[in-house]
Amino acid sequence: METSTVVIFRSYPFEVGQKIYIEDGPRHGDWEVIAVSDRKVTLRCPFSKREFAWNRFCYVAETREDIPWPHPE
């Protein structure tokens, strides 16, 4: 089977109370995690104290070498 370099994405396991920094994108900046569900994460801005519930959007990424592509079913 042929292999390729593949980028792997996993949902980030948010935990209530975490202080996070989003480095880029429309939600960049500092946030505190105040609620987490299977589909949503609620963040509070430490400056304005505004809260936003968003679909989970952050991912941990890595690159692996010699991964079969496409993945076998």
Buried (B, 14 or more C-beta within 10 A) or exposed (E): EEEEEBEEEEEBEBEEEBEBEBEEEEEEEEBBBBEBEEEBBBBBEEEEEEEEEEEBEBEEEEEEEEEEEEEEE
